[in-house]
Amino acid sequence: MGQGLDWKRDGPQWPHHERSSFVWASGLQWHVQRFAGPEHAPSLVLLHGTGASTHSWRDLAPLLAERFDVLAMDLPGHAFTGMPPGGVGSPQLSLPGMARAVHGLLQTLAISPALLVGHSAGAAVAVRMCLDGLATPRSLLGLNAALMPLGGLAGQIFSPVAKLMASAPLVPRLFAWHAKEPAVLQRLLQSTGSTLDSTGTALYRKLVSSPAHAAGALGMMANWDLDSLWRDLPRLSVPVDLVVGERDRTVPPEQATRAMARLSPKLMAQYIQLDGLGHLAHEEQPGTVARLVFNRFDSRA
């Protein structure tokens, strides 16, 4: 739908483009990036949130590769990964569908992750994969994890409105045209509670300027159903840590507190707060997040 990012045009300027490749799996062409770790290093898979891409891990992934074999990908319909057959109404843009699609990619790449790290909606994908038996990592780490359904009137109208917007051919193009304005983009980023450098801001501008990427993000929101995930959370059997940015305005920290209360005490789940950071904490202070990932993984050994 509309003009998307083009690898020949945009790829050479993309972070870590030399680590990129394209893989056909689950009926999709995926853009993936791999960062090789030490010999016999465990595998770590990074799952970005709605509207983001591999660029979100640009500074964190190389640090994690000091101890892990790292895989990052653009989720379906995002950045350089193709839109699923069926477009914005595709089941592959739903939470269970995206979990199955990522599972198919990991099978194709013969990767069995020891650690799943998901940001925002990417954490929901990671949890769904574990609940559905599609991944059996040693542990799971959610960065500002979006696990809780919208309540009240907002919850009743959000999905239908998102579906209407995503299905209207002109909406993604209009959204991209509007969002690329510097003032609009700045407000979008400020609403996360994070402060990004000029490189991060420019990369998000590139993303939001793509109607195809906007359609993928809207389609993901339109098909998202966290009610089932929230209901199933007590069944999660994989040890989990929830890391929250104290200044996060996108997924308020209290949501992680409520999610902790639904998890089995046997998981010994940890709530970890990062003071002064927002929703994009891993982009603001990648070194801090890398050290936290190492420490939590070691503690789960």
N, C-alpha and C positions, 0 to 999 in steps of 0.2 A: 504494500500500500504506500504509494507516494515514493519519494526519493529517499533511499536509505544511505547509510554509510557505505562507501565503496573501498574495498581493501587496496586496490591499485592506487587510488587517489589518497585515501586517508591512512592506510596501513603504515606507510613509511614513517609517519609522525606519531604513531601510537606507541605508548609506553611498552617497552620490551617486545617490540615487533619481531625481533630475532628469535624470540621464544615461542612465537605463534605458529600454529598449524590449523588445518581444517579437517574435520573428521565427520564422516557420515555415520550416523547412529540414530536409532529410534525414529527413522523417517525424516531426519533433519540434518542440515549441514551446520556443524558446530564450529565456532571459533574457540580454540583452547590455547592455553599457555602453560608450559611445563618448566619447572625450575628444579634441576637435578640436585639432590642433596648428597651427603657422603655415601660411601658404599654400604649397602644393606640398610639404608635409612628407611624408616617407616613412611607410609604414604599419608599425606594430608590433602584434603580437598576443600577448596574455598568456594562458597556459594554467596554471591552478591545479592543485594536487595532489589526491590522493584525500581526500575528506571536507571539502574547503575550498569556496570560492566566490569570486565577484567581490570579496567583502569583504576578501579577503587582499591585494588591490592598492589598498585605499582610500587610502593615503598615497603609494604609489609612482606610481600611474597619473597623477595630476595633475602630478607632477614630470616624468614622461616626456613629457607633452603639451607641454612647452616646446619640444620638437624633433621630436616624432612625432605622427601621427594614431594614437591608441591604441584598440584594441578589446580588451575583456575579456568573458568569458562564463562562465556556470555550465555545467560539463560535463554530459553526459546523466545524468539521475537525481539531480543535485545541486542543492540550494537551490531556485531558482525555475524551473529547466529541467526539462521533463517526463521521466518514465521512458520509455525506448524501448518500442515494442510488443514483447510477449514478456516484459516484466518483467526480473527479475534474471538470467534466462538468455539475454537478448537478445545477439546477436552484436555489437550496437552498444556493448556495455559491454566488449568485448574491446579489446585495443590496436589491431589493424588496423581494427576496426569503429569505434572512437572517432576514429581518424585520418581515416577516410572521412567520418564524420559532421561533423567540424570542417571538412573540406574543402568539404563541401556547404554549410555555413553561409557560409564565406568566398565561395564562388561566388555564393550568393544575395545577399550584400552587396556583390559586385563588389570585393572586397579581395584584393590580391596583396601579402602582407607582405614588406617588406624585411628585417625582423628578427622572429624568433620567440623569445620568452622563456618558458621553461617552468620551473615549480617542481616538484621531486620527480617524481611520476608524470606531471605535465604536460610535463616535459622529454622523457620517453619518447614521449609522443604527438607532440611536435614532431619528434623524431628519426625516428619511424616515418613521419610525413608526408613528410619529405625523402627517406627511403629508397624510399618507394613512389611518388615522383614527384608527390605531391599538393601540394607546396609547394616553391618554389625561391627562398628568401630569400637575401639577400646574406650573412647569417650567422645563427647560432643561439647562444643563451646559455642554459645550464642552471644553475638555482639549486638546489644540493643535489639534483642529478639522480639519480633512482632508475632506473638503467639495468641493474643487475646482478641476475641471478636468484638466489633463495635457494638455497643449496647444501645438500648432505647430507640428513639426515632432515627438517629443517624444510621444505626445498623439496619433498619428496615428500608431505608431509601438509598443507601450507598451503592449496593450492588446493582439494582435496577438502573440507577442513573449512570453508573460506570458502563454498564452494558449498552445503554442507549448512546452514550458518547463514543464508545469504541466502535459501534456498528455504523455510525454515521461517517461516510467516506471523507467529508471535509474536516471533521473535528480534529483528527491527529495533525493534519496540515496546519489548521488554524492555531492549534496549541503550540506546535513547533515554531510557527512564525511569531507568535506572541512571546513565547518563553525565551527566545534567543535575544530579546532586548536586554541590554545590560542591567537595567533597573529591575526588570522582572526576574531575571536569573538571580540577581543579588538577594531579592526578597525570598526566593525559593530556598537559597542556600542558608540565609539567615534563619529561616524557619526551622532548620535542623538543630540550631543551637551550636553549630560548629563554625570554626573559622578556617577557611582553606587558603592556601597560597595561590599565586597567580596561575600556576600550572594546573592545579586541581580545578580552579574556576574555568579555565579555558577548555578543559576536557569535558566538563559538564555542559558547557555551552555547545560544544560540538555534538554531544549526544542529544540534547533537547532540541537542537535545530533539525534533527532528522525526523520527518513524519513517520517513517517506518518504525523507528525506535519508539516514538510516542505511541504508535498503535500497539506495539508489543507491551509497553508498560500499562496502557489503558486496558488492554485485553487481559493482562494478568490480574489487575484489580477487579475487572468485571467478573472473572471466573473464580475469584478467591472466596473460600468458605472456611473460616477459622472455627466455626461452631463445632464441627466434628473433631478437629484437632484438639480444641479445648476440652471436649468431653473425653477424649482418649488419653490426655496427658497422664493420668494416674497409671496407665498401662506401660509407660515408657520404662524400659529396663536398662538403658544405656546411661552410664554416669554422665551428668551434665553440669556445666557451669554457666551461669548467666552473668555476663559482664555488661554493665550499664554506664553510660555517660551521664554524669550528674546534671548536665545542662541539656539533655536530650528533650527537644520539644516535639519530636515526631512520634516516638514511642515513650511516653512518660515512664520514669523509673519505677513508679508504683505498680506498673503492669508486671514487671519482673517479680516483685514481691508477691503478687497474687499468683503468678505462675508457680513460684516456689512452693506455695501452700498446697498446690494440686499434685506436685510430684511425690513419688513414693519416698518415704524417709530412708529406705534402703539405698537410694542412689547417693546419699550424702551430698546433695546438690549444694553448690556454693553460689552466693550472691556477692558479686565483686563490683564495687563502685569506683569509677574513675572521675575524680574531682576535676572540675573545670573544663570537662570535655563534653561534646554533644553527640548527636546521632552518628556522625562520621568520625568517631574517636580514632578509628584505625588509620584514617587518613591524616588526622591532626598529629598524633603521636605514635607512629608505627613501632618505634623502638620499645615504648612502654607496653604496647599490646603484644609484641613478639616475646618479651620477657615473661609476660603473664601466661601466654600460651605454653611456653616451655615449662614453666613452674607447675601449671595445672596438669599438663600431660605427665610430668614426672611424678606428681602426687597420686596419679591414678594408676601408676605402674604396679 
